[in-house]
């Protein structure tokens, strides 16, 4: 599938049971549900345009062995979100991309996470990106968290050359490590506690 869903009028819900990969130019739904078979191993589900999910995003049980990308300028997801995709996870591809998960975000299953832009939560809900075996690669000037974000927990952070990372939380911030990639220059890191 390639195209937009709900771009001019939102639909109640979308369930992705199986595909050979898909690209959504825009998505505006009440609920989003993905089965473990939403895409085949190594295939890509690409949300390339704006995403609005007003009532929650769920991912079914099982092994989600596909790549997932959300690279639209505006991503807004209500409710607590757990991203179970085990392939590469891409959050934003431009510095002005904004991803807001109002009920919290957990993304620890991916083989790796790439971030460019800002990702945050609201209502003091937690934000977890990466863990002991999932690193977060940051490019450009990017932000994790915000003044309304609760506890921020991060895997190892790898900053690309000429990148800047701001971390902000109303509660706490923890990261396994923060470092530049090999030969990285011009990187910066700024923590904020609201």
TORPA-4810 file (N, C-alpha, C, O; in nm, 3 decimals):
<nodes>
NODE_1_0.084_-0.119_0.000_0.000_0.000_0.000_0.087_0.125_0.000_0.187_0.132_0.073_X
NODE_2_0.051_0.220_-0.081_0.113_0.351_-0.080_0.004_0.456_-0.093_-0.075_0.452_-0.187_X
NODE_3_-0.002_0.550_0.000_-0.103_0.654_-0.008_-0.140_0.710_0.126_-0.074_0.681_0.226_X
NODE_4_-0.246_0.790_0.129_-0.293_0.857_0.250_-0.420_0.790_0.300_-0.499_0.739_0.222_X
NODE_5_-0.437_0.790_0.433_-0.559_0.740_0.496_-0.609_0.847_0.592_-0.538_0.887_0.684_X
NODE_6_-0.731_0.892_0.571_-0.792_0.991_0.660_-0.738_1.130_0.643_-0.753_1.213_0.734_X
NODE_7_-0.675_1.160_0.530_-0.611_1.291_0.513_-0.712_1.404_0.514_-0.684_1.511_0.568_X
NODE_8_-0.830_1.384_0.454_-0.931_1.489_0.451_-1.039_1.468_0.555_-1.101_1.565_0.600_X
NODE_9_-1.064_1.343_0.594_-1.161_1.312_0.699_-1.112_1.189_0.775_-1.092_1.083_0.716_X
NODE_10_-1.093_1.204_0.904_-1.038_1.096_0.985_-1.129_0.974_0.981_-1.251_0.986_0.971_X
NODE_11_-1.067_0.855_0.989_-1.145_0.732_1.000_-1.130_0.677_1.142_-1.040_0.715_1.216_X
NODE_12_-1.223_0.587_1.178_-1.227_0.538_1.316_-1.107_0.458_1.357_-1.059_0.470_1.470_X
NODE_13_-1.056_0.374_1.266_-0.942_0.291_1.304_-0.878_0.225_1.185_-0.941_0.208_1.081_X
NODE_14_-0.753_0.187_1.201_-0.678_0.116_1.098_-0.608_-0.002_1.164_-0.540_0.014_1.266_X
NODE_15_-0.626_-0.121_1.105_-0.556_-0.241_1.149_-0.468_-0.291_1.036_-0.517_-0.313_0.925_X
NODE_16_-0.340_-0.308_1.062_-0.246_-0.359_0.963_-0.212_-0.503_1.002_-0.141_-0.527_1.100_X
NODE_17_-0.265_-0.599_0.925_-0.244_-0.740_0.956_-0.129_-0.801_0.879_-0.057_-0.886_0.932_X
NODE_18_-0.109_-0.758_0.756_-0.002_-0.815_0.676_0.023_-0.731_0.552_-0.071_-0.681_0.490_X
NODE_19_0.149_-0.715_0.517_0.184_-0.639_0.398_0.325_-0.675_0.357_0.399_-0.739_0.431_X
NODE_20_0.360_-0.632_0.237_0.498_-0.646_0.191_0.571_-0.514_0.212_0.659_-0.478_0.134_X
NODE_21_0.532_-0.443_0.318_0.581_-0.309_0.342_0.477_-0.210_0.291_0.401_-0.242_0.199_X
NODE_22_0.474_-0.092_0.348_0.376_0.009_0.309_0.430_0.147_0.337_0.516_0.165_0.423_X
NODE_23_0.378_0.246_0.263_0.416_0.385_0.286_0.289_0.469_0.293_0.209_0.472_0.200_X
NODE_24_0.273_0.537_0.407_0.158_0.623_0.430_0.202_0.768_0.416_0.286_0.816_0.492_X
NODE_25_0.144_0.838_0.318_0.181_0.978_0.299_0.119_1.066_0.407_0.175_1.169_0.443_X
NODE_26_0.002_1.026_0.460_-0.062_1.090_0.576_-0.151_0.987_0.641_-0.203_0.897_0.575_X
NODE_27_-0.168_1.000_0.773_-0.254_0.907_0.846_-0.327_0.983_0.956_-0.264_1.050_1.037_X
NODE_28_-0.461_0.973_0.957_-0.542_1.039_1.059_-0.652_0.942_1.100_-0.752_0.927_1.029_X
NODE_29_-0.634_0.874_1.215_-0.726_0.770_1.259_-0.753_0.782_1.408_-0.679_0.848_1.482_X
NODE_30_-0.861_0.718_1.451_-0.887_0.709_1.594_-0.792_0.611_1.660_-0.725_0.645_1.758_X
NODE_31_-0.787_0.489_1.607_-0.699_0.387_1.663_-0.611_0.327_1.553_-0.651_0.318_1.437_X
NODE_32_-0.492_0.286_1.593_-0.399_0.218_1.503_-0.357_0.088_1.568_-0.311_0.086_1.682_X
NODE_33_-0.373_-0.022_1.495_-0.337_-0.153_1.548_-0.248_-0.225_1.447_-0.279_-0.227_1.328_X
NODE_34_-0.139_-0.283_1.495_-0.048_-0.357_1.408_-0.029_-0.498_1.461_0.004_-0.518_1.578_X
NODE_35_-0.050_-0.596_1.373_-0.022_-0.734_1.408_0.128_-0.760_1.395_0.201_-0.681_1.334_X
NODE_36_0.172_-0.871_1.453_0.313_-0.909_1.440_0.350_-0.931_1.294_0.467_-0.921_1.256_X
NODE_37_0.250_-0.961_1.211_0.272_-0.986_1.068_0.241_-0.862_0.984_0.218_-0.874_0.864_X
NODE_38_0.242_-0.745_1.045_0.208_-0.622_0.972_0.297_-0.601_0.851_0.255_-0.541_0.753_X
NODE_39_0.420_-0.650_0.858_0.512_-0.650_0.744_0.607_-0.767_0.762_0.626_-0.817_0.873_X
NODE_40_0.666_-0.811_0.652_0.758_-0.924_0.660_0.891_-0.884_0.720_0.921_-0.765_0.736_X
NODE_41_0.971_-0.983_0.752_1.101_-0.959_0.813_1.186_-0.871_0.722_1.203_-0.899_0.603_X
NODE_42_1.240_-0.763_0.779_1.325_-0.672_0.706_1.253_-0.574_0.617_1.318_-0.489_0.555_X
NODE_43_1.121_-0.583_0.608_1.046_-0.487_0.528_1.014_-0.363_0.610_1.029_-0.363_0.732_X
NODE_44_0.969_-0.258_0.541_0.953_-0.127_0.605_0.808_-0.083_0.605_0.741_-0.084_0.502_X
NODE_45_0.760_-0.044_0.722_0.636_0.032_0.734_0.678_0.177_0.754_0.736_0.212_0.856_X
NODE_46_0.647_0.259_0.656_0.697_0.397_0.654_0.581_0.495_0.665_0.500_0.506_0.573_X
NODE_47_0.574_0.565_0.777_0.477_0.674_0.794_0.551_0.802_0.755_0.610_0.871_0.838_X
NODE_48_0.544_0.831_0.625_0.627_0.938_0.568_0.563_1.075_0.580_0.632_1.175_0.563_X
NODE_49_0.434_1.081_0.609_0.366_1.209_0.625_0.322_1.230_0.768_0.367_1.159_0.858_X
NODE_50_0.234_1.326_0.789_0.185_1.356_0.923_0.101_1.239_0.974_0.030_1.173_0.898_X
NODE_51_0.111_1.213_1.105_0.037_1.104_1.169_-0.041_1.160_1.287_0.014_1.229_1.372_X
NODE_52_-0.171_1.130_1.290_-0.255_1.164_1.405_-0.332_1.039_1.446_-0.407_0.982_1.367_X
NODE_53_-0.312_0.996_1.572_-0.385_0.882_1.629_-0.448_0.933_1.757_-0.379_0.959_1.855_X
NODE_54_-0.581_0.947_1.756_-0.647_1.018_1.866_-0.689_0.929_1.983_-0.720_0.981_2.091_X
NODE_55_-0.691_0.795_1.963_-0.741_0.709_2.071_-0.650_0.593_2.106_-0.690_0.506_2.183_X
NODE_56_-0.530_0.589_2.051_-0.435_0.487_2.095_-0.381_0.400_1.983_-0.449_0.371_1.885_X
NODE_57_-0.255_0.359_2.002_-0.182_0.273_1.907_-0.139_0.149_1.982_-0.073_0.157_2.085_X
NODE_58_-0.178_0.032_1.928_-0.141_-0.094_1.991_-0.068_-0.183_1.891_-0.092_-0.175_1.770_X
NODE_59_0.022_-0.267_1.942_0.093_-0.364_1.860_0.072_-0.501_1.923_0.104_-0.522_2.040_X
NODE_60_0.017_-0.595_1.843_-0.019_-0.725_1.894_0.099_-0.806_1.942_0.214_-0.771_1.918_X
NODE_61_0.069_-0.917_2.010_0.174_-1.004_2.061_0.243_-1.075_1.944_0.186_-1.086_1.836_X
NODE_62_0.362_-1.123_1.968_0.439_-1.189_1.865_0.561_-1.109_1.827_0.589_-1.004_1.885_X
NODE_63_0.635_-1.160_1.728_0.761_-1.098_1.688_0.739_-1.007_1.569_0.704_-1.053_1.460_X
NODE_64_0.760_-0.880_1.589_0.744_-0.778_1.484_0.880_-0.754_1.418_0.951_-0.660_1.453_X
NODE_65_0.915_-0.840_1.322_1.050_-0.835_1.265_1.061_-0.742_1.145_1.122_-0.778_1.044_X
NODE_66_1.003_-0.625_1.154_1.010_-0.531_1.042_1.066_-0.397_1.089_1.075_-0.370_1.209_X
NODE_67_1.104_-0.315_0.990_1.152_-0.181_1.019_1.033_-0.086_1.025_0.931_-0.108_0.959_X
NODE_68_1.045_0.019_1.104_0.937_0.117_1.120_0.996_0.257_1.116_1.095_0.285_1.184_X
NODE_69_0.934_0.344_1.037_0.982_0.482_1.027_0.864_0.578_1.039_0.757_0.555_0.981_X
NODE_70_0.885_0.685_1.116_0.788_0.795_1.126_0.864_0.923_1.097_0.936_0.975_1.182_X
NODE_71_0.848_0.973_0.974_0.932_1.083_0.929_0.852_1.205_0.882_0.906_1.293_0.816_X
NODE_72_0.723_1.210_0.915_0.644_1.328_0.883_0.680_1.444_0.974_0.744_1.425_1.078_X
NODE_73_0.638_1.563_0.935_0.669_1.682_1.015_0.599_1.680_1.149_0.651_1.735_1.247_X
NODE_74_0.480_1.617_1.157_0.402_1.617_1.280_0.347_1.478_1.307_0.273_1.422_1.225_X
NODE_75_0.382_1.422_1.423_0.329_1.293_1.469_0.267_1.316_1.606_0.334_1.363_1.698_X
NODE_76_0.139_1.282_1.620_0.068_1.300_1.747_-0.008_1.172_1.778_-0.099_1.134_1.704_X
NODE_77_0.029_1.106_1.888_-0.032_0.978_1.924_-0.082_0.987_2.068_-0.007_1.020_2.159_X
NODE_78_-0.212_0.956_2.086_-0.271_0.959_2.220_-0.252_0.824_2.288_-0.233_0.721_2.224_X
NODE_79_-0.257_0.828_2.422_-0.248_0.705_2.499_-0.106_0.654_2.512_-0.017_0.700_2.440_X
NODE_80_-0.083_0.558_2.602_0.050_0.500_2.618_0.085_0.417_2.495_0.003_0.340_2.447_X
NODE_81_0.208_0.432_2.445_0.250_0.364_2.323_0.374_0.280_2.349_0.472_0.329_2.405_X
NODE_82_0.368_0.154_2.309_0.483_0.064_2.315_0.512_0.020_2.172_0.430_-0.048_2.110_X
NODE_83_0.628_0.057_2.120_0.666_0.021_1.984_0.743_-0.110_1.989_0.854_-0.117_2.043_X
NODE_84_0.682_-0.216_1.932_0.738_-0.351_1.944_0.820_-0.394_1.823_0.874_-0.504_1.823_X
NODE_85_0.831_-0.309_1.721_0.906_-0.346_1.601_1.051_-0.376_1.636_1.115_-0.299_1.709_X
NODE_86_1.103_-0.487_1.585_1.238_-0.532_1.621_1.344_-0.494_1.520_1.463_-0.515_1.544_X
NODE_87_1.303_-0.437_1.406_1.400_-0.390_1.309_1.451_-0.252_1.344_1.453_-0.215_1.461_X
NODE_88_1.491_-0.177_1.243_1.537_-0.040_1.266_1.417_0.052_1.286_1.317_0.043_1.215_X
NODE_89_1.427_0.140_1.384_1.322_0.237_1.414_1.375_0.377_1.385_1.477_0.418_1.440_X
NODE_90_1.305_0.450_1.296_1.344_0.586_1.261_1.239_0.683_1.313_1.122_0.673_1.277_X
NODE_91_1.282_0.776_1.396_1.194_0.879_1.452_1.239_1.014_1.399_1.334_1.073_1.450_X
NODE_92_1.171_1.063_1.295_1.205_1.191_1.235_1.323_1.182_1.141_1.412_1.099_1.156_X
NODE_93_1.321_1.272_1.041_1.436_1.281_0.950_1.472_1.425_0.918_1.549_1.452_0.826_X
NODE_94_1.414_1.518_0.994_1.445_1.661_0.978_1.441_1.727_1.115_1.369_1.682_1.204_X
NODE_95_1.518_1.833_1.132_1.530_1.896_1.264_1.397_1.952_1.315_1.378_1.962_1.436_X
NODE_96_1.304_1.988_1.224_1.178_2.044_1.270_1.067_1.940_1.280_0.951_1.977_1.302_X
NODE_97_1.098_1.813_1.265_0.999_1.708_1.287_0.964_1.701_1.435_1.053_1.708_1.521_X
NODE_98_0.836_1.687_1.465_0.789_1.682_1.604_0.704_1.557_1.625_0.603_1.538_1.558_X
NODE_99_0.746_1.473_1.720_0.673_1.351_1.753_0.630_1.360_1.899_0.714_1.367_1.988_X
NODE_100_0.499_1.359_1.923_0.445_1.373_2.058_0.357_1.251_2.089_0.260_1.224_2.019_X
NODE_101_0.394_1.178_2.194_0.319_1.063_2.241_0.259_1.102_2.376_0.327_1.095_2.479_X
NODE_102_0.132_1.142_2.375_0.078_1.211_2.492_0.068_1.123_2.616_0.073_1.173_2.728_X
NODE_103_0.055_0.990_2.598_0.043_0.902_2.714_0.168_0.826_2.749_0.164_0.736_2.833_X
NODE_104_0.279_0.862_2.687_0.405_0.794_2.715_0.452_0.713_2.596_0.372_0.677_2.509_X
NODE_105_0.582_0.684_2.592_0.642_0.607_2.483_0.749_0.514_2.538_0.834_0.554_2.618_X
NODE_106_0.742_0.387_2.495_0.846_0.289_2.523_0.889_0.228_2.391_0.807_0.172_2.319_X
NODE_107_1.018_0.237_2.360_1.073_0.178_2.239_1.207_0.114_2.274_1.311_0.180_2.270_X
NODE_108_1.204_-0.014_2.307_1.325_-0.085_2.348_1.348_-0.212_2.266_1.452_-0.276_2.281_X
NODE_109_1.253_-0.249_2.181_1.264_-0.375_2.106_1.349_-0.362_1.981_1.402_-0.462_1.932_X
NODE_110_1.363_-0.242_1.928_1.429_-0.222_1.799_1.576_-0.262_1.803_1.641_-0.259_1.908_X
NODE_111_1.628_-0.300_1.686_1.771_-0.331_1.678_1.855_-0.204_1.686_1.971_-0.209_1.726_X
NODE_112_1.796_-0.092_1.648_1.861_0.038_1.659_1.759_0.148_1.636_1.659_0.127_1.568_X
NODE_113_1.784_0.265_1.693_1.693_0.378_1.680_1.768_0.496_1.622_1.877_0.530_1.668_X
NODE_114_1.709_0.560_1.521_1.765_0.683_1.463_1.671_0.798_1.494_1.550_0.787_1.471_X
NODE_115_1.725_0.908_1.545_1.644_1.023_1.583_1.697_1.149_1.517_1.816_1.177_1.520_X
NODE_116_1.605_1.225_1.457_1.635_1.360_1.408_1.508_1.441_1.423_1.407_1.411_1.359_X
NODE_117_1.512_1.544_1.506_1.393_1.622_1.538_1.368_1.617_1.687_1.461_1.610_1.766_X
NODE_118_1.240_1.620_1.726_1.208_1.614_1.869_1.106_1.505_1.896_1.014_1.483_1.816_X
NODE_119_1.123_1.437_2.009_1.027_1.337_2.055_0.999_1.365_2.201_1.091_1.384_2.280_X
NODE_120_0.870_1.367_2.237_0.832_1.403_2.374_0.704_1.333_2.414_0.636_1.271_2.331_X
NODE_121_0.672_1.343_2.543_0.546_1.294_2.597_0.481_1.408_2.676_0.542_1.512_2.699_X
NODE_122_0.357_1.386_2.718_0.283_1.488_2.793_0.232_1.430_2.924_0.238_1.309_2.946_X
NODE_123_0.183_1.517_3.011_0.121_1.473_3.135_0.215_1.401_3.228_0.173_1.314_3.305_X
NODE_124_0.344_1.436_3.222_0.447_1.372_3.305_0.459_1.223_3.279_0.508_1.149_3.365_X
NODE_125_0.415_1.176_3.162_0.430_1.035_3.127_0.574_1.005_3.085_0.645_1.093_3.037_X
NODE_126_0.614_0.881_3.104_0.754_0.843_3.084_0.787_0.829_2.936_0.701_0.806_2.851_X
NODE_127_0.917_0.846_2.907_0.969_0.831_2.772_1.093_0.742_2.780_1.192_0.779_2.842_X
NODE_128_1.087_0.626_2.716_1.198_0.531_2.717_1.238_0.500_2.574_1.159_0.447_2.497_X
NODE_129_1.362_0.533_2.539_1.417_0.503_2.407_1.544_0.423_2.424_1.641_0.471_2.482_X
NODE_130_1.544_0.300_2.373_1.663_0.217_2.379_1.684_0.154_2.515_1.617_0.185_2.613_X
NODE_131_1.780_0.062_2.516_1.818_-0.007_2.639_1.959_-0.061_2.622_2.036_-0.007_2.542_X
NODE_132_1.995_-0.165_2.694_2.132_-0.215_2.692_2.177_-0.260_2.554_2.295_-0.248_2.521_X
NODE_133_2.084_-0.311_2.472_2.124_-0.358_2.339_2.057_-0.280_2.226_2.056_-0.326_2.112_X
NODE_134_2.002_-0.164_2.257_1.942_-0.078_2.154_1.996_0.063_2.172_1.957_0.134_2.265_X
NODE_135_2.086_0.103_2.082_2.143_0.237_2.088_2.054_0.336_2.014_1.973_0.298_1.930_X
NODE_136_2.071_0.463_2.047_1.995_0.571_1.984_2.095_0.661_1.912_2.177_0.727_1.975_X
NODE_137_2.087_0.664_1.779_2.176_0.747_1.696_2.107_0.880_1.669_1.996_0.883_1.616_X
NODE_138_2.173_0.990_1.706_2.115_1.124_1.696_2.188_1.205_1.590_2.311_1.209_1.589_X
NODE_139_2.111_1.269_1.501_2.171_1.356_1.401_2.100_1.491_1.404_1.988_1.502_1.454_X
NODE_140_2.166_1.594_1.350_2.106_1.727_1.351_2.089_1.780_1.491_2.146_1.725_1.586_X
NODE_141_2.012_1.886_1.506_1.978_1.939_1.637_1.847_1.876_1.682_1.742_1.904_1.625_X
NODE_142_1.855_1.791_1.782_1.742_1.709_1.823_1.713_1.726_1.971_1.800_1.767_2.049_X
NODE_143_1.590_1.695_2.009_1.546_1.708_2.148_1.472_1.582_2.190_1.386_1.532_2.117_X
NODE_144_1.505_1.532_2.307_1.432_1.421_2.368_1.369_1.473_2.496_1.439_1.523_2.584_X
NODE_145_1.236_1.462_2.506_1.163_1.509_2.623_1.117_1.652_2.608_1.128_1.712_2.501_X
NODE_146_1.063_1.705_2.718_1.013_1.840_2.721_0.969_1.875_2.861_0.984_1.795_2.954_X
NODE_147_0.914_1.994_2.879_0.877_2.041_3.013_0.763_1.960_3.073_0.747_1.958_3.195_X
NODE_148_0.683_1.891_2.990_0.572_1.809_3.040_0.602_1.660_3.033_0.513_1.578_3.055_X
NODE_149_0.728_1.625_3.004_0.768_1.485_2.996_0.812_1.436_3.133_0.883_1.506_3.205_X
NODE_150_0.768_1.314_3.167_0.810_1.254_3.293_0.950_1.197_3.283_1.036_1.254_3.215_X
NODE_151_0.974_1.087_3.351_1.107_1.027_3.354_1.152_0.988_3.214_1.077_0.927_3.138_X
NODE_152_1.276_1.023_3.181_1.336_0.989_3.051_1.444_0.885_3.076_1.536_0.906_3.156_X
NODE_153_1.433_0.772_3.005_1.531_0.665_3.019_1.582_0.629_2.880_1.503_0.601_2.789_X
NODE_154_1.715_0.629_2.864_1.773_0.614_2.732_1.881_0.508_2.729_1.952_0.487_2.827_X
NODE_155_1.893_0.440_2.614_2.005_0.353_2.591_2.128_0.436_2.560_2.131_0.555_2.589_X
NODE_156_2.228_0.375_2.501_2.347_0.450_2.464_2.316_0.550_2.353_2.255_0.514_2.253_X
NODE_157_2.358_0.675_2.372_2.334_0.781_2.274_2.460_0.804_2.192_2.568_0.824_2.247_X
NODE_158_2.445_0.801_2.060_2.556_0.825_1.968_2.527_0.951_1.889_2.432_0.956_1.812_X
NODE_159_2.609_1.056_1.908_2.586_1.184_1.843_2.670_1.194_1.717_2.792_1.177_1.721_X
NODE_160_2.603_1.221_1.604_2.674_1.238_1.478_2.747_1.371_1.475_2.723_1.457_1.560_X
NODE_161_2.837_1.388_1.377_2.908_1.515_1.362_2.810_1.630_1.343_2.707_1.615_1.277_X
NODE_162_2.843_1.744_1.401_2.764_1.867_1.390_2.622_1.849_1.440_2.529_1.914_1.391_X
NODE_163_2.604_1.760_1.536_2.471_1.741_1.594_2.465_1.803_1.732_2.567_1.819_1.799_X
NODE_164_2.344_1.837_1.774_2.322_1.888_1.908_2.204_1.817_1.970_2.102_1.798_1.904_X
NODE_165_2.216_1.777_2.095_2.109_1.705_2.162_2.069_1.778_2.289_2.154_1.810_2.372_X
NODE_166_1.939_1.805_2.304_1.885_1.860_2.428_1.797_1.754_2.493_1.715_1.690_2.426_X
NODE_167_1.815_1.734_2.622_1.731_1.643_2.699_1.656_1.724_2.803_1.715_1.807_2.872_X
NODE_168_1.524_1.701_2.814_1.446_1.776_2.912_1.343_1.686_2.977_1.279_1.603_2.911_X
NODE_169_1.327_1.702_3.108_1.232_1.621_3.183_1.181_1.698_3.304_1.253_1.779_3.362_X
NODE_170_1.055_1.672_3.340_0.999_1.727_3.463_1.029_1.637_3.581_0.995_1.670_3.694_X
NODE_171_1.095_1.523_3.556_1.124_1.426_3.662_1.271_1.391_3.666_1.347_1.448_3.744_X
NODE_172_1.314_1.298_3.581_1.454_1.251_3.586_1.499_1.213_3.446_1.418_1.188_3.357_X
NODE_173_1.631_1.208_3.429_1.691_1.168_3.302_1.801_1.066_3.332_1.888_1.091_3.416_X
NODE_174_1.796_0.951_3.263_1.905_0.854_3.275_1.942_0.804_3.136_1.855_0.785_3.051_X
NODE_175_2.070_0.782_3.114_2.120_0.731_2.988_2.237_0.638_3.015_2.317_0.663_3.105_X
NODE_176_2.246_0.530_2.938_2.356_0.436_2.957_2.489_0.500_2.923_2.589_0.476_2.990_X
NODE_177_2.490_0.582_2.819_2.612_0.653_2.781_2.576_0.760_2.679_2.472_0.753_2.614_X
NODE_178_2.663_0.861_2.667_2.648_0.966_2.566_2.785_0.989_2.506_2.879_1.025_2.576_X
NODE_179_2.796_0.969_2.375_2.925_0.985_2.311_2.907_1.018_2.163_2.800_0.996_2.105_X
NODE_180_3.013_1.070_2.104_3.012_1.096_1.961_3.050_0.972_1.884_3.123_0.886_1.934_X
NODE_181_3.002_0.963_1.761_3.046_0.855_1.676_3.193_0.878_1.640_3.247_0.986_1.665_X
NODE_182_3.258_0.777_1.582_3.399_0.790_1.547_3.422_0.912_1.459_3.353_0.932_1.359_X
NODE_183_3.519_0.992_1.497_3.558_1.113_1.423_3.452_1.223_1.425_3.459_1.316_1.345_X
NODE_184_3.356_1.214_1.515_3.253_1.318_1.523_3.314_1.449_1.571_3.398_1.451_1.661_X
NODE_185_3.271_1.560_1.510_3.315_1.693_1.551_3.195_1.784_1.560_3.093_1.761_1.495_X
NODE_186_3.207_1.890_1.641_3.102_1.990_1.649_2.974_1.943_1.714_2.867_1.994_1.683_X
NODE_187_2.982_1.845_1.805_2.863_1.796_1.873_2.843_1.873_2.004_2.938_1.926_2.062_X
NODE_188_2.717_1.877_2.049_2.688_1.943_2.177_2.576_1.868_2.247_2.495_1.799_2.184_X
NODE_189_2.572_1.882_2.380_2.474_1.814_2.462_2.429_1.908_2.572_2.511_1.967_2.641_X
NODE_190_2.295_1.923_2.589_2.241_2.014_2.688_2.126_1.950_2.763_2.023_1.922_2.702_X
NODE_191_2.141_1.925_2.894_2.029_1.872_2.973_1.950_1.984_3.040_2.006_2.085_3.081_X
NODE_192_1.816_1.963_3.050_1.729_2.058_3.120_1.641_1.980_3.217_1.596_1.870_3.186_X
NODE_193_1.617_2.038_3.332_1.522_1.981_3.427_1.417_2.086_3.457_1.447_2.192_3.512_X
NODE_194_1.292_2.056_3.420_1.184_2.155_3.433_1.128_2.157_3.573_1.036_2.234_3.602_X
</nodes>
